[in-house]
Amino acid sequence: MEFTIMLLNFVYAVGGAVLALLFMIVGYRFFDKITPFDTSKELGGGNVAVGVVIGAIFVGLGIAIGLVIGMGLN
C-alpha cells in the first residue's frame, strides 16, 4: 500500500472524528435547549436517567456519523 493512500485515510479518519465530536456537541446543546430543565445541573446532581439519555444521544450520533464517514471512504 502506498504511503500517500495511508496518509489520506488517516486524514479522513481524523477529520471524521472531529466532525463527529462537533455533531455530538451540537446534539447535546440542542437537547439542552428543548428540555425544560438544565441538563448540566441535573448531571451534576447525579441524575442517572439524564445521564443515560445523554449517553444514548452520543452513541446514536456517533454511529450515524461513523456510518456516513465510512461510506464516504469507499
N, CA, C and O atoms as a GROMACS GRO file, in nm:
protein
  296
    1MET      N    1   0.084  -0.118   0.000
    1MET     CA    2   0.000   0.000   0.000
    1MET      C    3   0.089   0.124   0.000
    1MET      O    4   0.187   0.132   0.073
    2GLU      N    5   0.053   0.217  -0.080
    2GLU     CA    6   0.133   0.338  -0.089
    2GLU      C    7   0.117   0.424   0.036
    2GLU      O    8   0.013   0.423   0.102
    3PHE      N    9   0.222   0.496   0.066
    3PHE     CA   10   0.221   0.582   0.183
    3PHE      C   11   0.118   0.693   0.171
    3PHE      O   12   0.055   0.730   0.270
    4THR      N   13   0.101   0.747   0.052
    4THR     CA   14   0.006   0.858   0.034
    4THR      C   15  -0.138   0.813   0.059
    4THR      O   16  -0.218   0.890   0.112
    5ILE      N   17  -0.170   0.690   0.021
    5ILE     CA   18  -0.306   0.639   0.046
    5ILE      C   19  -0.328   0.621   0.196
    5ILE      O   20  -0.434   0.652   0.248
    6MET      N   21  -0.227   0.569   0.264
    6MET     CA   22  -0.238   0.552   0.410
    6MET      C   23  -0.252   0.687   0.478
    6MET      O   24  -0.331   0.703   0.571
    7LEU      N   25  -0.176   0.784   0.434
    7LEU     CA   26  -0.182   0.917   0.492
    7LEU      C   27  -0.318   0.981   0.467
    7LEU      O   28  -0.375   1.044   0.556
    8LEU      N   29  -0.371   0.966   0.348
    8LEU     CA   30  -0.502   1.021   0.314
    8LEU      C   31  -0.612   0.957   0.399
    8LEU      O   32  -0.702   1.027   0.445
    9ASN      N   33  -0.606   0.826   0.418
    9ASN     CA   34  -0.704   0.758   0.504
    9ASN      C   35  -0.694   0.806   0.648
    9ASN      O   36  -0.795   0.819   0.717
   10PHE      N   37  -0.572   0.832   0.695
   10PHE     CA   38  -0.553   0.884   0.830
   10PHE      C   39  -0.614   1.023   0.844
   10PHE      O   40  -0.679   1.054   0.944
   11VAL      N   41  -0.594   1.107   0.743
   11VAL     CA   42  -0.652   1.241   0.744
   11VAL      C   43  -0.804   1.234   0.743
   11VAL      O   44  -0.870   1.310   0.814
   12TYR      N   45  -0.861   1.142   0.664
   12TYR     CA   46  -1.006   1.123   0.663
   12TYR      C   47  -1.057   1.079   0.799
   12TYR      O   48  -1.161   1.126   0.846
   13ALA      N   49  -0.984   0.989   0.863
   13ALA     CA   50  -1.026   0.939   0.994
   13ALA      C   51  -1.023   1.050   1.099
   13ALA      O   52  -1.115   1.062   1.180
   14VAL      N   53  -0.918   1.131   1.098
   14VAL     CA   54  -0.908   1.242   1.194
   14VAL      C   55  -1.016   1.345   1.166
   14VAL      O   56  -1.080   1.396   1.259
   15GLY      N   57  -1.037   1.376   1.040
   15GLY     CA   58  -1.143   1.471   1.004
   15GLY      C   59  -1.280   1.419   1.044
   15GLY      O   60  -1.365   1.495   1.090
   16GLY      N   61  -1.302   1.289   1.026
   16GLY     CA   62  -1.429   1.230   1.067
   16GLY      C   63  -1.449   1.234   1.218
   16GLY      O   64  -1.560   1.258   1.265
   17ALA      N   65  -1.342   1.212   1.292
   17ALA     CA   66  -1.352   1.218   1.438
   17ALA      C   67  -1.385   1.360   1.485
   17ALA      O   68  -1.464   1.378   1.576
   18VAL      N   69  -1.323   1.458   1.421
   18VAL     CA   70  -1.351   1.598   1.457
   18VAL      C   71  -1.496   1.633   1.424
   18VAL      O   72  -1.564   1.698   1.504
   19LEU      N   73  -1.543   1.590   1.307
   19LEU     CA   74  -1.683   1.615   1.271
   19LEU      C   75  -1.779   1.546   1.367
   19LEU      O   76  -1.880   1.604   1.406
   20ALA      N   77  -1.748   1.423   1.405
   20ALA     CA   78  -1.834   1.351   1.497
   20ALA      C   79  -1.842   1.424   1.632
   20ALA      O   80  -1.951   1.436   1.689
   21LEU      N   81  -1.729   1.471   1.682
   21LEU     CA   82  -1.730   1.545   1.808
   21LEU      C   83  -1.810   1.676   1.797
   21LEU      O   84  -1.882   1.713   1.889
   22LEU      N   85  -1.796   1.743   1.685
   22LEU     CA   86  -1.873   1.867   1.666
   22LEU      C   87  -2.023   1.839   1.663
   22LEU      O   88  -2.101   1.913   1.724
   23PHE      N   89  -2.063   1.732   1.592
   23PHE     CA   90  -2.204   1.697   1.588
   23PHE      C   91  -2.255   1.654   1.725
   23PHE      O   92  -2.371   1.679   1.758
   24MET      N   93  -2.171   1.588   1.805
   24MET     CA   94  -2.213   1.550   1.940
   24MET      C   95  -2.234   1.673   2.028
   24MET      O   96  -2.327   1.676   2.108
   25ILE      N   97  -2.149   1.772   2.013
   25ILE     CA   98  -2.166   1.896   2.089
   25ILE      C   99  -2.295   1.966   2.048
   25ILE      O  100  -2.372   2.012   2.132
   26VAL      N  101  -2.319   1.972   1.918
   26VAL     CA  102  -2.442   2.035   1.868
   26VAL      C  103  -2.564   1.957   1.916
   26VAL      O  104  -2.664   2.017   1.956
   27GLY      N  105  -2.558   1.824   1.914
   27GLY     CA  106  -2.669   1.741   1.961
   27GLY      C  107  -2.697   1.761   2.110
   27GLY      O  108  -2.812   1.766   2.151
   28TYR      N  109  -2.591   1.771   2.190
   28TYR     CA  110  -2.609   1.794   2.333
   28TYR      C  111  -2.672   1.931   2.359
   28TYR      O  112  -2.763   1.944   2.441
   29ARG      N  113  -2.624   2.031   2.289
   29ARG     CA  114  -2.680   2.166   2.309
   29ARG      C  115  -2.825   2.175   2.262
   29ARG      O  116  -2.906   2.244   2.323
   30PHE      N  117  -2.856   2.105   2.154
   30PHE     CA  118  -2.995   2.102   2.106
   30PHE      C  119  -3.084   2.034   2.208
   30PHE      O  120  -3.194   2.081   2.235
   31PHE      N  121  -3.038   1.922   2.265
   31PHE     CA  122  -3.115   1.853   2.368
   31PHE      C  123  -3.133   1.942   2.490
   31PHE      O  124  -3.240   1.944   2.551
   32ASP      N  125  -3.029   2.015   2.526
   32ASP     CA  126  -3.037   2.106   2.641
   32ASP      C  127  -3.138   2.218   2.616
   32ASP      O  128  -3.205   2.261   2.709
   33LYS      N  129  -3.150   2.265   2.492
   33LYS     CA  130  -3.245   2.372   2.460
   33LYS      C  131  -3.390   2.324   2.461
   33LYS      O  132  -3.479   2.398   2.501
   34ILE      N  133  -3.414   2.199   2.416
   34ILE     CA  134  -3.553   2.154   2.404
   34ILE      C  135  -3.609   2.096   2.533
   34ILE      O  136  -3.730   2.074   2.542
   35THR      N  137  -3.526   2.070   2.632
   35THR     CA  138  -3.576   2.018   2.759
   35THR      C  139  -3.608   2.133   2.854
   35THR      O  140  -3.542   2.237   2.848
   36PRO      N  141  -3.707   2.115   2.942
   36PRO     CA  142  -3.746   2.224   3.032
   36PRO      C  143  -3.654   2.239   3.154
   36PRO      O  144  -3.676   2.327   3.237
   37PHE      N  145  -3.553   2.155   3.166
   37PHE     CA  146  -3.462   2.161   3.280
   37PHE      C  147  -3.320   2.184   3.230
   37PHE      O  148  -3.291   2.168   3.112
   38ASP      N  149  -3.232   2.222   3.324
   38ASP     CA  150  -3.091   2.244   3.291
   38ASP      C  151  -3.018   2.109   3.295
   38ASP      O  152  -3.002   2.050   3.402
   39THR      N  153  -2.975   2.062   3.180
   39THR     CA  154  -2.913   1.931   3.170
   39THR      C  155  -2.784   1.923   3.250
   39THR      O  156  -2.761   1.823   3.319
   40SER      N  157  -2.701   2.024   3.244
   40SER     CA  158  -2.574   2.023   3.317
   40SER      C  159  -2.598   2.016   3.468
   40SER      O  160  -2.527   1.946   3.540
   41LYS      N  161  -2.698   2.090   3.515
   41LYS     CA  162  -2.729   2.089   3.658
   41LYS      C  163  -2.778   1.951   3.701
   41LYS      O  164  -2.741   1.902   3.808
   42GLU      N  165  -2.862   1.889   3.619
   42GLU     CA  166  -2.913   1.756   3.652
   42GLU      C  167  -2.801   1.652   3.651
   42GLU      O  168  -2.797   1.564   3.737
   43LEU      N  169  -2.710   1.662   3.555
   43LEU     CA  170  -2.597   1.569   3.552
   43LEU      C  171  -2.506   1.589   3.672
   43LEU      O  172  -2.457   1.492   3.730
   44GLY      N  173  -2.485   1.714   3.709
   44GLY     CA  174  -2.404   1.744   3.827
   44GLY      C  175  -2.468   1.696   3.955
   44GLY      O  176  -2.398   1.661   4.051
   45GLY      N  177  -2.601   1.693   3.957
   45GLY     CA  178  -2.673   1.647   4.075
   45GLY      C  179  -2.683   1.496   4.084
   45GLY      O  180  -2.737   1.443   4.182
   46GLY      N  181  -2.632   1.425   3.985
   46GLY     CA  182  -2.631   1.280   3.990
   46GLY      C  183  -2.756   1.215   3.934
   46GLY      O  184  -2.788   1.102   3.973
   47ASN      N  185  -2.829   1.281   3.846
   47ASN     CA  186  -2.949   1.224   3.786
   47ASN      C  187  -2.907   1.121   3.681
   47ASN      O  188  -2.860   1.156   3.572
   48VAL      N  189  -2.925   0.994   3.716
   48VAL     CA  190  -2.879   0.886   3.630
   48VAL      C  191  -2.961   0.879   3.501
   48VAL      O  192  -2.906   0.847   3.395
   49ALA      N  193  -3.090   0.907   3.508
   49ALA     CA  194  -3.175   0.899   3.390
   49ALA      C  195  -3.130   0.998   3.282
   49ALA      O  196  -3.126   0.964   3.164
   50VAL      N  197  -3.095   1.119   3.323
   50VAL     CA  198  -3.046   1.218   3.226
   50VAL      C  199  -2.912   1.172   3.169
   50VAL      O  200  -2.886   1.191   3.050
   51GLY      N  201  -2.829   1.113   3.251
   51GLY     CA  202  -2.701   1.062   3.203
   51GLY      C  203  -2.717   0.952   3.100
   51GLY      O  204  -2.644   0.946   3.002
   52VAL      N  205  -2.814   0.864   3.122
   52VAL     CA  206  -2.839   0.756   3.026
   52VAL      C  207  -2.890   0.813   2.894
   52VAL      O  208  -2.848   0.768   2.787
   53VAL      N  209  -2.978   0.912   2.900
   53VAL     CA  210  -3.030   0.973   2.777
   53VAL      C  211  -2.918   1.045   2.701
   53VAL      O  212  -2.909   1.032   2.579
   54ILE      N  213  -2.835   1.119   2.770
   54ILE     CA  214  -2.723   1.188   2.706
   54ILE      C  215  -2.627   1.086   2.644
   54ILE      O  216  -2.579   1.106   2.532
   55GLY      N  217  -2.599   0.979   2.715
   55GLY     CA  218  -2.514   0.874   2.661
   55GLY      C  219  -2.573   0.812   2.536
   55GLY      O  220  -2.501   0.783   2.440
   56ALA      N  221  -2.704   0.790   2.535
   56ALA     CA  222  -2.771   0.733   2.418
   56ALA      C  223  -2.764   0.830   2.300
   56ALA      O  224  -2.748   0.787   2.185
   57ILE      N  225  -2.776   0.959   2.326
   57ILE     CA  226  -2.763   1.058   2.219
   57ILE      C  227  -2.623   1.052   2.159
   57ILE      O  228  -2.608   1.053   2.037
   58PHE      N  229  -2.521   1.045   2.244
   58PHE     CA  230  -2.383   1.038   2.194
   58PHE      C  231  -2.358   0.911   2.114
   58PHE      O  232  -2.294   0.916   2.009
   59VAL      N  233  -2.407   0.798   2.163
   59VAL     CA  234  -2.388   0.672   2.091
   59VAL      C  235  -2.460   0.676   1.956
   59VAL      O  236  -2.404   0.636   1.854
   60GLY      N  237  -2.584   0.724   1.956
   60GLY     CA  238  -2.661   0.731   1.832
   60GLY      C  239  -2.598   0.822   1.729
   60GLY      O  240  -2.587   0.787   1.612
   61LEU      N  241  -2.554   0.940   1.773
   61LEU     CA  242  -2.488   1.032   1.680
   61LEU      C  243  -2.355   0.975   1.632
   61LEU      O  244  -2.319   0.991   1.515
   62GLY      N  245  -2.284   0.910   1.722
   62GLY     CA  246  -2.156   0.850   1.683
   62GLY      C  247  -2.172   0.742   1.578
   62GLY      O  248  -2.094   0.736   1.482
   63ILE      N  249  -2.272   0.658   1.594
   63ILE     CA  250  -2.298   0.553   1.496
   63ILE      C  251  -2.338   0.614   1.362
   63ILE      O  252  -2.287   0.575   1.257
   64ALA      N  253  -2.429   0.710   1.366
   64ALA     CA  254  -2.477   0.772   1.242
   64ALA      C  255  -2.365   0.842   1.168
   64ALA      O  256  -2.349   0.823   1.047
   65ILE      N  257  -2.287   0.923   1.237
   65ILE     CA  258  -2.178   0.996   1.173
   65ILE      C  259  -2.069   0.899   1.127
   65ILE      O  260  -2.009   0.919   1.022
   66GLY      N  261  -2.043   0.796   1.206
   66GLY     CA  262  -1.943   0.697   1.168
   66GLY      C  263  -1.982   0.624   1.040
   66GLY      O  264  -1.897   0.597   0.955
   67LEU      N  265  -2.110   0.592   1.025
   67LEU     CA  266  -2.154   0.526   0.903
   67LEU      C  267  -2.141   0.619   0.782
   67LEU      O  268  -2.100   0.576   0.674
   68VAL      N  269  -2.176   0.744   0.801
   68VAL     CA  270  -2.165   0.838   0.689
   68VAL      C  271  -2.018   0.855   0.649
   68VAL      O  272  -1.987   0.855   0.530
   69ILE      N  273  -1.931   0.868   0.744
   69ILE     CA  274  -1.789   0.884   0.713
   69ILE      C  275  -1.734   0.756   0.651
   69ILE      O  276  -1.656   0.763   0.555
   70GLY      N  277  -1.772   0.642   0.704
   70GLY     CA  278  -1.726   0.514   0.650
   70GLY      C  279  -1.770   0.494   0.506
   70GLY      O  280  -1.694   0.443   0.424
   71MET      N  281  -1.893   0.532   0.476
   71MET     CA  282  -1.941   0.520   0.339
   71MET      C  283  -1.869   0.618   0.246
   71MET      O  284  -1.851   0.590   0.128
   72GLY      N  285  -1.827   0.731   0.301
   72GLY     CA  286  -1.754   0.828   0.220
   72GLY      C  287  -1.616   0.781   0.183
   72GLY      O  288  -1.561   0.825   0.082
   73LEU      N  289  -1.557   0.692   0.262
   73LEU     CA  290  -1.424   0.642   0.232
   73LEU      C  291  -1.426   0.537   0.123
   73LEU      O  292  -1.323   0.513   0.060
   74ASN      N  293  -1.538   0.476   0.098
   74ASN     CA  294  -1.544   0.369  -0.004
   74ASN      C  295  -1.566   0.422  -0.140
   74ASN      O  296  -1.573   0.345  -0.236
   0.00000   0.00000   0.00000
